[in-house]
Amino acid sequence: MSHIRNIVILTGAGVSAESGIDTFRGGGGLWEQHRVEDVATPEAFARDPELVLRFYDMRRAAIQTKEPNAAHRALARLEREWPKKAPGAQVLIVTQNVDDLHERGGALDVLHMHGEHLNAWCNACDARSRWTGPLLHRPPCPACGKAALRPDIVWFGEIPYRMEDIYQALGAADLFVSIGTSGAVYPAAGFVRTARELGLQTLELNLERSQGSAWFHESRLGPATEIVPAWVDELLG
């Protein structure tokens, strides 16, 4: 691993599943209780804002009762200690998750490409505010005072956040690691192909092989709380 300096890590629902946060596509996942079209599209919000807000109010409340697990803490440790092993190097965590468990686990450089449950976005003034309570009662925006807040979540059909920054980071990286993802949701599912085209080493850490597993140089399978800390220990020596 002496040639590895900059690392980009993509995380998905599998990282937080062992903390008790429902995945979206597994057995018992969120989409089994609600159709995507009813709670996770701009059209759904326009059609039935109360249903959408109630759904996300429940998710926002639920994640605040959960705790980061060993995988979150291991990645925070890697972010903290890797620059000591490779001076000037960077570890960037790009997450599809909308919880805050990476941050509560100690990570500092986290890019939430699908938004965050603990943010509210004002459709009137475009401000984003930290938000831990409900939105169902249509509270005023802290910035402009208008009742135009929605969950700061990237819904299906919307463009994920900071895509230019992600591709820039991939362009400067030596290693791309995908952890706990299904490989089914684009554009994140395409990052491994971009990484391969750029000549990066690629590693998959997952409970089972993802849909894009064939694109990775190596896949290690098992619970995130076991295989992620083991990989971090190996990398840090």
Phi, psi and omega in degrees: 000011184294338181274354182273127174238279182282136184233132172248126182243123174260126177242148178231195188300333181297338178288324183263351185301322182284353171271359178096013178266125184300140169277170183265334189242349180281176177300129182081007182290172186301321185288351174284337179266336183221138173289141177308318184296341184267339186226352189225038174221155175301326180294323178296319180294322178291325184280316185215074184299328181296318178298314181295313181296322179295318179300312183284332173298319178295317180294318181298317178293320184294317185293336181285351176264354184265163181236148176298150181250187185297330179291316177300315183292325178294318179293323175297321177297317178299315179302321183284321189260339183300317179299337176287328180278325180231084185309131180086354182281164183227142170244120178247125175263116174256119183242141171276349183283148181252010173273176181247026186288330174300313182294316179291340174277355175113356180285144183249326186253081183240129179251115181268094185287340180251014178091189184219135177300326186269027171233150170239143184243128180270121178285348180273312185245358176074009179283148174246131184234143174297135188213122181245348182262190180283158174246353187301326182276011175055062179291159180287151175293132179297337183272316186241347178085358181272151180273071185228028182278144173223163175301140179274063183239137175281111180274165177302132183096351178256160184273127177301157183283147167055040180298322180298319179295322180295312181292328175295318178295319177298322180294337181256003187266163174247338183220132173243128182236131177248127185232122173067035180244153181277340184073021185251343186253119178265152011275351184302324182296340180270356183298324181294324178294318176299316180299316179296319179297330180275356178086017180282153165288145183227138183221134176249128173241114189204159177294323176213167183298137179276176178294335179256021188302327183295342181278347184272144174295326183212142174235132175240127188249140178154176178298141183301324183291347177258310189280332179289310176301323179296318178295317178298316177302317180297316183293319182279346177071000000 
